Each structure stands twice: as structure tokens, then as C-alpha cells.
Amino acid sequence: MTPGTIDALSPVDGRYRSAADPLRPILSEQGLIRERIRIEAEWFRFLVAEVPAFRRLAPSTAVMARAAALAAEPEDGAAVAVKQIEARINHDVKAVEYYVREALAGAGATAAQLELVHFGCTSEDINNVAYARLLVAARAVLTGALDARIATLGTLASQYAALPMIARTHGQTASPTTLGKELANVVARLGRARDRLGAVTALGKWNGAVGNYNAHVAAFADLDWPALGARFVASLGLGFNAYTTQIEPHDWIGEYCDAVAATNVIVLDFCRDAWGYISLGYLRQRPVAGEVGSSTMPHKVNPIDFENAEGNLGIANALLRHFAEKLPVSRWQRDLTDSTVLRNLGVALAHTLIAWQSLGRGLGKVEANPARMAADLDGAWEVLAEAVQTVLRAHGVPNGYELLKEFTRGRPIDAATLRELVDRLPLPDAARERLKGLTPADYTGLAARLAAESPASN
């Protein structure tokens, strides 16, 4: 750790700083400022191109080139310069406006041309589309990490498609499954969750102080400002929200946060199951040279990656659920309570990314332990009671379930005991012989096929 991280209050900027680095350029204060600069510069360019009265102002090639550069990639010191202006005027978005004006003035913009900067805008016009674009960029980072986890799980599902394993319902032995099928279940769930997150449309509003284009109409009553606003927002790669107060109501951000949180629930569920399978010995962890598992017990290789993921997922979802409930709520035409909350989006998404990366490390260390699974299967002949009673039903033998319940419940069952029972059943010889040849390891239904056919397994 460097001196700049060891005293960080948040582990996102301290212990886990490197894990959160992919989101830092996007969702940090610097990322937000740079995006605001881009929006201000894009609006300047849009007005010159789309509004005849402003087109006649004819900014020079140098001014337009400077605006284009700001819209594409503000220089490295831009955020610091904006913060210096903010320290003087105590307004974060106005500081961005002043910075852009100064930059264009330096390129030769006239006083009249500089009035196009922030024309007709409330701070929230700049802010809402900046956050929208940042969240779209953050989604790409998260989706990349999620895709990598899905791919790894898919590979494991294929590798272990036919590896039999006792299932457990209510913590008790149940009809066998395969390790690959259980992994394929997670792949399918995460695939749907990914699609849900990707389907959230990021929206932007561009309609002035309270959403009615009041100032715009006062300046140019004959222009179709809603159409212009819609085109501008679309040019930024966002959907247009035509009906808002001073702020875009953040419903879509709530949907986005809900979608990330729902994905996290699936990941958390799997992490707990993986932890349990490690505890049972069904999964074993490859030791990493030099690592210490316990300060006092030298033999230990702890499932710390799955535990780390679970802890970070809990923090992430506590924030994400709050965002989803709070952000769509604002008193009358606007209150400021969303401002601080929005600034913590990066914290929640960083904890999410850290968790997904921890999951990846955990998956990279585990492998199946077929011998341990086989031992448990061989000690669970009672699970074949389901097969026997279902065959009885299929052949019209009454009370098959009750017969097997009386025979198996609460008593040890082994291969010989079960075969003795099958010999006494009123079944055709072929059905009886098939049941007598069945073992717990064979009784996995279509699990292997389902695992092999899982989309991410192919």
C-alpha cells in the first residue's frame, strides 16, 4: 500500500484500490467533471450547428476545434482546474461552465459566442446526462467482468457435466445431480441477469429549470425545443425523457441499481453454495505458494475469495437498494437529496466489481473432488426410494409412496437392503431388474445432458 491508500477511509480507495481501478476513471469526481465538460462542449457545438441565429455567430475554426477537443477528451489538468474554480465560487456545475468558457475564450471565442455555453441549461441538464453516460460506461466494465465469470462457470459446467453428486434439499440428502448441472443453473441465472441489466435504457432530460423550456421559449419562441432537446440527448447515446421536473426522475437509475443488485443476489447465492461444497469436500482448493490460511493452524486453505465476495456483495446491495428507493423520490420540482446519493454510485458499483473479481479468483482455485462425492453417493442409497416409488406408480401399484416412506424414513439404507425390498415388489421382472441395477451415482436423470446443453457450456 502507498501512503495515499493506507489512510483511506473507504477500502474502495485503500485496500481494494487496484480492484476498483477499472471504474475509477468513470465514476470518480474527476470522471464526473470531465464528463460535464464534454456535455457543455457538445451543447455549444450542437447550438452552432442546429440553431440558425447561433450559426450566424460563426465561431472560428479554432474555436470549434477547441470545443470538439473538449467534447472528445478534456486535457489531464481539466478536473483540477475546475475544482479550483469551484473553490472560489462554491458551485460545481457553474465551475465547469466557467472552465469551458475560459477554454473557448483562449481559442478566440467572442463574448457573444461564449454566451452559448450553458445556454438555456439548468445544472441538472448537464448533470443528469453526465451521470447517464458514466453509468453506461460503468455497465460496460461490469458486463465485461460478469461475462468472464459466466464463461468460467460455463467451462466448469461442461467439464463436470456428468460428475454425479448428492443434492441436498433442506440440508438433507436428496435425488442426485451432477456438479456440472448445478453450475449450469448459475450460468443460466446470470445470463438472464446480464440481459436484464443490459436492457435498462439510460435516459436524459434537456428541458431547462423545471422541465418546460421556459427560458428557451423566451429566447426563441418559434423553435421546436423539445425536438432539439431530443436530438441532442440522442446524439449523446441516451434515450430522451420528455416529461420531467428540474431533474430527470431517476427511475431508470433505480432500474439499473435493481438489476445490478439482483445479479449480486445470484452471485451471493452461488458463493455460499461454493463455500458449502468446499466445506463438504466436494470442491477442493489448490493452495497458492506462500499464502497463509490461518495465523495458528498451518494446514488451512480457507475459502476466502468466496467470503470476500459475499461481504462486498452485502455492502454493494445495501447501497444499491437504497439508491433504487431514494433516487426516484424528490420533493416537488426538485430537492438536493439526490446529489450526495448519486456521488456514491461509484462506491456501490466498485464493491460489486470487487466481489465479482473475488469470485473469479475463487473459481480459479477450485477443482472437483470426485472421490469425496462418490463416497457420499455410496452412503445414500435411500435417495433411490424416489425412483422405486415412481416406478410403482408407473405400473399402477397402489400406495407406492407410502410403502417406501415406511421402509426408508429414519433408518439406514444400503444397497443390499434396497435390493431386498425391490425383490418383494409386485413389478414386472424387467422393471425390478432395472431398479436393482440402479445406483445413486447413476440416478442423475438428464443432469449431464442439461449441463452439456447449457448455452455457456458450448
ZIUR-V709596 format. One record per backbone hydrogen bond with DSSP energy under -1.0 kcal/mol. NH is the residue of the N-H (numbers start at 1). CO is the residue of the C=O. If there is no record, write none. Layout:
BEGIN
[[NH;CO] [NH;CO]]
END
This chain:
BEGIN
[[5;2] [6;2] [8;5] [13;10] [16;11] [17;14] [20;16] [23;20] [27;23] [28;24] [32;28] [33;29] [34;30] [35;31] [36;32] [37;33] [38;34] [39;35] [40;36] [41;37] [42;38] [43;39] [44;40] [45;41] [46;42] [47;43] [48;44] [49;45] [50;46] [51;47] [55;51] [56;52] [57;54] [58;55] [64;60] [65;61] [66;62] [67;63] [68;64] [69;65] [70;66] [71;67] [72;68] [73;69] [78;75] [81;77] [82;78] [83;79] [84;80] [85;81] [86;82] [87;83] [89;85] [90;86] [95;91] [96;92] [97;93] [98;94] [99;95] [100;96] [101;97] [102;98] [103;99] [104;100] [105;101] [106;102] [108;105] [109;104] [114;110] [116;113] [117;114] [119;116] [121;118] [125;122] [126;122] [127;123] [128;124] [129;125] [130;126] [131;127] [132;128] [133;129] [134;130] [135;131] [136;132] [137;133] [138;134] [139;135] [140;136] [141;137] [142;138] [143;139] [144;140] [145;141] [146;142] [147;143] [148;144] [149;145] [150;146] [151;147] [152;148] [153;149] [154;150] [155;151] [156;152] [157;153] [158;154] [159;155] [160;156] [161;158] [163;160] [165;177] [169;172] [172;169] [174;167] [177;165] [179;163] [180;160] [182;178] [183;179] [184;180] [185;181] [186;182] [187;183] [188;184] [189;185] [190;186] [191;187] [192;188] [193;189] [194;190] [195;191] [196;192] [197;193] [198;194] [199;195] [200;197] [204;239] [213;207] [217;213] [218;214] [219;215] [220;216] [223;220] [225;223] [228;224] [229;225] [230;226] [231;227] [232;228] [233;229] [234;230] [235;231] [237;234] [238;233] [239;202] [241;204] [245;247] [246;333] [254;250] [255;251] [256;252] [257;253] [258;254] [259;255] [260;256] [261;257] [262;258] [263;259] [264;260] [265;261] [266;262] [267;263] [268;264] [269;265] [270;266] [271;267] [272;268] [273;269] [274;270] [275;271] [276;272] [277;273] [278;274] [279;275] [280;276] [282;277] [283;277] [284;367] [286;365] [291;288] [300;297] [304;302] [307;303] [308;304] [309;305] [310;306] [311;307] [312;308] [313;309] [314;310] [315;311] [316;312] [317;313] [318;314] [319;315] [320;316] [321;317] [322;318] [323;319] [324;320] [325;321] [326;322] [327;323] [329;326] [334;331] [339;336] [342;338] [343;339] [344;341] [345;342] [348;344] [349;345] [350;346] [351;347] [352;348] [353;349] [354;350] [355;351] [356;352] [357;353] [358;354] [359;355] [360;356] [361;357] [362;358] [363;359] [364;360] [365;362] [367;284] [369;282] [373;369] [374;370] [375;371] [376;372] [377;373] [378;374] [380;377] [383;380] [384;381] [385;382] [388;384] [389;385] [390;386] [391;387] [392;388] [393;389] [394;390] [395;391] [396;393] [397;392] [403;399] [404;400] [405;401] [406;402] [407;403] [408;404] [409;405] [411;408] [418;414] [419;415] [420;416] [421;417] [422;418] [423;419] [424;421] [425;422] [427;425] [432;428] [433;429] [434;430] [435;431] [436;432] [437;433] [438;435] [443;439] [444;442] [447;444] [450;446] [451;447] [452;448] [453;449] [457;454] [458;455]]
END
